[in-house]
Amino acid sequence: MKRLQDLNIKLFADGAEKKAMLDMYAKPYIQGFTTNPTLMRKAGITDYEAFSRDILASIPDRPISLEVFADEFDEMREHALRIGTWGDNVYVKIPVTNTRRESSCELIRDLTRQGVKLNVTALLTLEQVQQVSSALAGGAPSCVSVFAGRIADTGCDPVPLMAEAVRIVSQHPGMELIWASPRELLNVFQADSIGCHIITATNDILKKLDLIGKDLADYSLETVKMFFDDATASKFAL
């Protein structure tokens, strides 16, 4: 088992609650941040630009991905060009397709050649990885987010697919692969072992980093005590 300091992969925090983001910003090993409209909605964000600018003012020196929320490509382009001006550390998230399954690659190719840093998101297939990496090639610094956790949710092992995605993306300078939507801390070590560049995880997973190397016998005893204490607090009786 590697120690935290032995990991080569970059750890990004995924969320949209300011306090939680700043808590992670205080940790030197958190090297960037990602958000999305679903996380913002859960956090109760109602003013997208105000929230984004506030976070960028508080976290000016690490990459932060902010997603467009349009479905038409012309409007996506307008959003991306506007969001991209909010800070040098901004990566604009573009979904791999719109809701009609129309590819975003033409827009991606246009934006990256205009110098917009992109994080292309919601990829789940190697065909998508190949198409998106080709569209991004030769452009501004970029990320390709493959939702490994969602692949695992279907009963498929994401590791072989992600290993091949690393090979594809690594052919292009300035492009990095993100292991997105991890489901457990083990995914950090799986992603690191195949050379994935970045993993982005919610705070509940990142907080488990403190468990690395924990004695399993001690952890077993803590679990037994937890069950006993909860049964006692519930005043169960037979």
C-alpha positions as CSV (number, residue, x, y, z in Angstrom):
1,M,0.0,0.0,0.0
2,K,1.4,3.4,-1.0
3,R,1.5,6.3,1.3
4,L,-0.3,9.5,0.3
5,Q,3.1,11.2,-0.4
6,D,4.0,8.4,-2.7
7,L,1.1,8.9,-5.1
8,N,2.0,10.4,-8.5
9,I,-1.6,11.1,-9.4
10,K,-3.0,14.6,-8.9
11,L,-5.9,14.8,-6.4
12,F,-8.7,17.2,-7.3
13,A,-11.7,17.9,-5.1
14,D,-15.2,17.7,-6.7
15,G,-17.9,19.9,-5.1
16,A,-19.8,23.2,-5.0
17,E,-20.0,24.1,-1.4
18,K,-17.6,27.0,-0.6
19,K,-16.7,26.0,2.9
20,A,-15.9,22.4,1.8
21,M,-13.9,23.7,-1.1
22,L,-11.9,26.0,1.1
23,D,-11.3,23.2,3.6
24,M,-9.7,21.2,0.8
25,Y,-7.8,24.3,-0.5
26,A,-6.0,24.3,2.8
27,K,-4.6,20.9,2.1
28,P,-1.4,21.2,-0.1
29,Y,-2.1,17.7,-1.7
30,I,-5.3,18.9,-3.3
31,Q,-4.1,20.3,-6.6
32,G,-7.3,21.4,-8.3
33,F,-11.1,21.5,-8.2
34,T,-14.0,20.4,-10.4
35,T,-17.7,21.4,-10.2
36,N,-20.8,20.7,-12.3
37,P,-24.4,21.9,-12.4
38,T,-25.8,19.0,-10.4
39,L,-23.4,19.6,-7.5
40,M,-24.2,23.3,-7.7
41,R,-28.0,22.6,-7.5
42,K,-27.4,20.3,-4.5
43,A,-25.5,23.0,-2.8
44,G,-28.3,25.5,-3.4
45,I,-26.4,27.7,-5.8
46,T,-28.8,30.1,-7.6
47,D,-26.4,32.6,-9.1
48,Y,-23.9,30.7,-11.3
49,E,-21.6,33.6,-12.1
50,A,-21.6,35.1,-8.7
51,F,-20.7,31.8,-7.1
52,S,-18.0,31.0,-9.7
53,R,-16.3,34.4,-9.4
54,D,-16.4,34.2,-5.6
55,I,-14.7,30.8,-5.6
56,L,-12.1,32.0,-8.2
57,A,-11.3,34.9,-6.0
58,S,-10.8,32.6,-3.0
59,I,-8.9,30.0,-5.0
60,P,-6.8,31.8,-7.6
61,D,-3.9,29.5,-8.0
62,R,-5.2,26.0,-8.7
63,P,-7.2,24.7,-11.7
64,I,-11.0,25.0,-11.3
65,S,-13.4,23.4,-13.8
66,L,-16.7,25.3,-14.4
67,E,-19.3,23.7,-16.7
68,V,-21.4,25.3,-19.5
69,F,-25.1,24.7,-19.0
70,A,-26.5,25.2,-22.5
71,D,-27.6,22.4,-24.9
72,E,-27.2,24.3,-28.3
73,F,-23.6,24.5,-29.5
74,D,-23.8,28.2,-30.4
75,E,-24.9,28.9,-26.8
76,M,-22.3,26.5,-25.4
77,R,-19.6,28.5,-27.3
78,E,-20.8,31.8,-25.9
79,H,-20.8,30.4,-22.4
80,A,-17.3,28.9,-22.8
81,L,-15.8,32.1,-24.2
82,R,-17.3,34.1,-21.3
83,I,-16.5,31.6,-18.5
84,G,-12.9,31.3,-19.8
85,T,-12.2,35.0,-19.1
86,W,-13.0,34.7,-15.4
87,G,-9.5,33.5,-14.5
88,D,-6.3,32.0,-15.8
89,N,-7.0,28.9,-13.7
90,V,-10.4,28.2,-15.3
91,Y,-11.0,25.1,-17.3
92,V,-14.3,25.2,-19.1
93,K,-16.2,21.9,-18.9
94,I,-17.9,20.9,-22.2
95,P,-20.0,17.7,-22.3
96,V,-19.0,15.2,-24.9
97,T,-22.4,15.5,-26.5
98,N,-25.5,17.5,-26.1
99,T,-28.8,15.9,-24.9
100,R,-29.6,14.8,-28.5
101,R,-26.4,12.7,-28.6
102,E,-24.8,15.1,-31.1
103,S,-21.0,15.2,-30.8
104,S,-19.4,18.3,-29.3
105,C,-16.1,17.7,-31.1
106,E,-16.4,20.4,-33.6
107,L,-17.0,23.0,-30.8
108,I,-14.2,21.5,-28.8
109,R,-11.8,21.8,-31.7
110,D,-12.8,25.4,-32.3
111,L,-12.6,26.5,-28.6
112,T,-9.2,24.8,-27.9
113,R,-7.7,26.5,-30.9
114,Q,-8.9,29.8,-29.6
115,G,-6.9,29.2,-26.4
116,V,-9.8,28.2,-24.1
117,K,-8.6,25.6,-21.6
118,L,-11.2,22.8,-21.7
119,N,-12.2,19.9,-19.5
120,V,-14.4,17.6,-21.7
121,T,-16.7,15.7,-19.5
122,A,-19.1,12.8,-19.3
123,L,-17.1,10.4,-21.4
124,L,-17.7,6.6,-20.9
125,T,-16.3,4.9,-24.0
126,L,-12.9,4.6,-25.6
127,E,-14.4,5.8,-28.9
128,Q,-15.3,9.0,-27.2
129,V,-11.8,9.3,-25.7
130,Q,-10.3,8.9,-29.1
131,Q,-12.6,11.4,-30.8
132,V,-12.2,14.0,-28.0
133,S,-8.4,13.7,-27.7
134,S,-8.1,14.1,-31.5
135,A,-10.3,17.3,-31.3
136,L,-8.2,18.7,-28.4
137,A,-4.8,17.8,-30.0
138,G,-2.6,20.8,-30.6
139,G,-4.8,23.2,-28.7
140,A,-4.7,24.8,-25.3
141,P,-4.0,22.8,-22.1
142,S,-7.0,20.4,-21.6
143,C,-8.4,17.5,-19.6
144,V,-10.5,14.5,-20.6
145,S,-12.9,13.3,-17.9
146,V,-13.9,9.7,-18.1
147,F,-16.5,8.7,-15.6
148,A,-14.9,5.5,-14.4
149,G,-17.3,5.2,-11.4
150,R,-20.3,5.1,-13.8
151,I,-18.6,2.4,-15.8
152,A,-18.2,0.4,-12.6
153,D,-21.9,1.0,-11.8
154,T,-22.8,-1.0,-14.9
155,G,-20.9,-4.0,-13.6
156,C,-17.9,-3.5,-15.8
157,D,-14.3,-3.2,-14.5
158,P,-13.2,0.3,-15.5
159,V,-9.4,-0.3,-15.0
160,P,-8.6,-1.8,-18.4
161,L,-10.6,0.9,-20.2
162,M,-9.0,3.6,-18.2
163,A,-5.5,2.2,-18.8
164,E,-6.2,2.4,-22.6
165,A,-7.6,5.9,-22.1
166,V,-4.3,6.9,-20.4
167,R,-2.4,5.6,-23.4
168,I,-4.5,7.5,-25.9
169,V,-4.5,10.8,-24.0
170,S,-0.8,10.6,-23.1
171,Q,0.1,10.8,-26.8
172,H,-0.9,14.5,-26.8
173,P,1.3,17.1,-24.9
174,G,-0.7,19.4,-22.6
175,M,-3.6,16.9,-22.3
176,E,-4.5,15.0,-19.1
177,L,-6.9,12.2,-18.3
178,I,-9.2,12.6,-15.3
179,W,-10.6,9.5,-13.5
180,A,-14.0,11.0,-12.6
181,S,-16.8,9.8,-10.3
182,P,-14.8,7.5,-8.1
183,R,-16.8,5.4,-5.7
184,E,-14.2,4.5,-3.1
185,L,-10.7,5.4,-1.9
186,L,-9.3,2.3,-3.6
187,N,-10.0,4.0,-6.9
188,V,-7.3,6.5,-6.1
189,F,-4.7,3.7,-6.0
190,Q,-6.1,2.0,-9.1
191,A,-5.9,5.3,-11.0
192,D,-2.4,5.9,-9.8
193,S,-1.3,2.4,-10.7
194,I,-2.2,2.8,-14.4
195,G,-0.6,6.3,-14.7
196,C,-3.8,8.3,-14.8
197,H,-2.9,12.0,-14.5
198,I,-5.8,13.2,-12.2
199,I,-8.6,11.8,-10.1
200,T,-11.4,14.1,-8.9
201,A,-13.4,13.0,-5.8
202,T,-15.9,14.4,-3.5
203,N,-14.9,15.4,0.0
204,D,-16.5,12.3,1.6
205,I,-14.0,10.1,-0.3
206,L,-11.0,12.5,0.1
207,K,-11.5,12.5,3.9
208,K,-10.8,8.8,3.8
209,L,-7.2,9.5,2.9
210,D,-6.6,9.6,6.6
211,L,-7.3,5.9,6.7
212,I,-4.4,5.0,4.5
213,G,-2.2,2.5,6.3
214,K,-4.6,2.1,9.2
215,D,-4.2,-1.2,11.1
216,L,-7.1,-3.4,10.0
217,A,-7.3,-5.2,13.4
218,D,-7.8,-1.8,15.1
219,Y,-10.3,-0.8,12.5
220,S,-12.2,-4.0,13.2
221,L,-12.4,-3.2,16.9
222,E,-13.6,0.3,16.1
223,T,-16.4,-1.2,14.0
224,V,-17.5,-3.5,16.8
225,K,-17.5,-0.6,19.2
226,M,-19.6,1.5,16.8
227,F,-22.2,-1.2,16.5
228,F,-22.3,-1.7,20.3
229,D,-22.5,2.1,21.0
230,D,-25.3,2.5,18.5
231,A,-27.3,-0.4,19.9
232,T,-26.8,1.0,23.4
233,A,-27.9,4.5,22.3
234,S,-31.0,3.1,20.7
235,K,-31.9,1.3,24.0
236,F,-32.6,-2.0,22.2
237,A,-33.8,-4.8,24.4
238,L,-34.9,-8.4,24.0
